[in-house]
Amino acid sequence: MKSVIITGGGSGLGAALAEEYAKKYKVILIGRTLNKLTLVKELVMQRGQQADCYACDVTSMEEVKRVFGQLFQQEDIHMLINNAGSGIFGPLEKFTEEDVNLLLDTNVKGTIYTTMTALPYLKDKAQGQIMNIISTAGLRGKVNESVYCASKFAVRGFTESLVKELDGTGISVTAVYMGGMDTPFWNDSDHVKDKSRFKTPEQVAAQIAAEDTGNAGEIFIDR
Ligand SMILES: NC(=O)c1ccc[n+]([C@@H]2O[C@H](COP(=O)([O-])OP(=O)(O)OC[C@H]3O[C@@H](n4cnc5c(N)ncnc54)[C@H](OP(=O)(O)O)[C@@H]3O)[C@@H](O)[C@H]2O)c1
């Protein structure tokens, strides 16, 4: 059975995408917290579908190389969903150097590290799909979201470039843009006062799966 790697698969949108994509793939969940990943894996397996999970910090090239190297030897990986992400919000002058590094390391470098590690294996098979979970914060600037928007604009540029670079290789690249979702993403922040108006991650995951043709392009959940 073909497999999909979902980074940040232990909560929020990643966990909801696992539920959707388990309908046609074995789902391999990646994140830093093994117990969250294990819970999602068990939920998928209780439905008679296939899942596995591995602890891996996507900000560490060393860890990504080790875990992905093992996975590509063991599994028939067809798809990589770069979903792991962090958010820190507020006026720019309140940011510390660590805040800036965390956002750029996780959202930008994490996506680049996993993709550059996966590509040689996908190119060998001349088939596969990379899906990058971006945000409407990758489409326009927003108040008190400057560093987060900078990180998501970067992932958009990375994704649009790869669409062109991988044209004709059999590997498709998909960008996904969505607005607010009611997930643990907001737990440590008072940036959003009322999450109840947001879509659930299950709604967004179902729409992504429905609109995912497997071809290169963009999926706009919100604009
Ligand atoms: N929620 C929203 O309103 C919203 C809107 C638009 C786009 N997004 C994007 O959607 C994606 C998913 O976010 P979410 O809303 O589902 O939030 P979430 O529940 O906080 O999910 C983020 C996941 O990423 C994992 N993660 C964070 N840093 C990691 C690292 N260094 N290595 C590996 N995994 C890491 C986290 O698990 P561990 O901490 O256990 O590693 C967590 O499971 C993110 O890219 C986010 O930017 C969210």
The ligand as a Gaussian input file, in Angstrom:
#p B3LYP/6-31G(d) Opt

LIG

0 1
 N       -4.986000      26.984000      13.073000
 C       -5.074000      27.940000      12.148000
 O       -5.871000      28.902000      12.280000
 C       -4.259000      27.854000      10.892000
 C       -4.642000      28.638000       9.784000
 C       -3.916000      28.557000       8.605000
 C       -2.823000      27.695000       8.509000
 N       -2.467000      26.954000       9.618000
 C       -1.316000      26.061000       9.463000
 O       -1.793000      24.735000       9.580000
 C       -0.722000      23.884000      10.017000
 C       -1.221000      22.978000      11.147000
 O       -1.521000      23.788000      12.247000
 P       -2.711000      23.461000      13.273000
 O       -3.634000      24.604000      13.233000
 O       -3.233000      22.098000      13.052000
 O       -1.930000      23.585000      14.661000
 P       -1.405000      22.487000      15.699000
 O       -2.522000      21.635000      16.173000
 O       -0.599000      23.253000      16.688000
 O       -0.463000      21.560000      14.786000
 C        0.869000      21.826000      14.506000
 C        1.620000      20.517000      14.623000
 O        2.973000      20.721000      14.210000
 C        3.796000      19.957000      15.064000
 N        5.115000      20.581000      15.122000
 C        5.425000      21.828000      15.558000
 N        6.744000      22.026000      15.498000
 C        7.281000      20.874000      14.997000
 C        8.608000      20.457000      14.718000
 N        9.652000      21.265000      14.943000
 N        8.804000      19.214000      14.218000
 C        7.758000      18.396000      13.992000
 N        6.484000      18.730000      14.248000
 C        6.254000      19.956000      14.752000
 C        3.098000      19.977000      16.431000
 O        3.386000      18.813000      17.197000
 P        4.584000      18.753000      18.283000
 O        4.519000      20.059000      19.046000
 O        4.275000      17.543000      19.081000
 O        5.830000      18.608000      17.471000
 C        1.624000      19.984000      16.037000
 O        1.079000      18.668000      16.047000
 C        0.423000      24.818000      10.390000
 O        1.363000      24.845000       9.340000
 C       -0.242000      26.187000      10.519000
 O        0.658000      27.236000      10.252000
 C       -3.152000      27.002000      10.781000

